Amino acid sequence: MALGDVIPRLLDASSELKPSLLGRLSGLTRDEQRELLEAWGDIPTSRRLMIIRAATGMAEDNIEMEFTGLLCAALEDDDAPVRASAAAGLWETGDRTVIAPLAAMLENDDSHEARAAAAGALGHFAEMAEAGKLIERDIVAVRSALLGAVEDETEETAVRRRALEAIAPMRHPNVPGWIRWAYQSAEALLRQSAVYAMGRTCDPVWLPVIVVEFGSSMPAMRFEAANAARELADPKTLPYLHELTSDDDPQVALAAVQAIGGIGGTAARKLLKHYVEQGDPALSEAAQEALRVLEADEGDFSMLTLQEP
């Protein structure tokens, strides 16, 4: 189906947004992106938001769906919620052409929701930078935009915390100090972001803090501590995580199971098998999934080892 046949159906508010229709917006060429952008503003605002959210949901369910062109077009939308949803939908893309518009949104957008979403989307590029998958020019752009947001004392807290979470993997000398600043804050959300950022650094220097937060009175902090432990992957946290699998908050308990699976190893495998056999249904199911992921990862590692000369 030609894009020219799809656009009238997008404009028609009575036309259902079926997967077959939205699927045509996947993998847009540059010419098609420009064609869509010309008509985009004529689509009712509420429907534009529905399109972005539906497309993002499709991409999460089907890895073959790629809506980068659509989402980039929507970054220029007049409506802040549409822009924010478009930026949020780009959180997993590795297409370096979106770095500049996301950085511009973070630095200049009038909506703090859109700026926060842009910061979150840049977080994936921070990971790519640390893994050596970005050229220096892009690394500088990502780091400059994120660090600028973190260090801007006039910026909304919601934006600063997302920027801190995003930049955490990048080994910049200012980052540890800002993590400490957030952790020492009286604002609970900033403290939660600090613990999340500690995990994303993959730096064991934060392990003592994370262990302390396993015992926090706040479920959200225990949840973030479990996630951070998964990122640090230190087997010394297994006993603490085992205790958290009995947490009164089910989300904390499930996060602990996932962390145990992420750490891996013989001890982790034994714990997961124990939960499969003796845990409640939700815990057992989470443990089964963690075991499947662990076995798949170990299988991939074994294949790589066998292929080494």
Secondary structure, DSSP 4 states (H G I P E B T S, - for coil): --HHHHHHHHH-TTS---HHHHHTTTT--HHHHHHHHHHHTTS-HHHHHHHHHHHHHHHHH-TT---HHHHHHHTT-SSHHHHHHHHHHTTT---GGGHHHHHHHHHH-S-HHHHHHHHHHHHHHHHHHHTT-S-HHHHHHHHHHHHHHHH-TTS-HHHHHHHHHHHTTS--TTHHHHHHHHHT-S-HHHHHHHHHHHHHHT-GGGHHHHHHHHT-SSHHHHHHHHHHHHHHT-GGGHHHHHHHTT-SSHHHHHHHHHHHHHH-SHHHHHHHHHHHHHS-HHHHHHHHHHHHHHHHHHHHHHHHHHH--
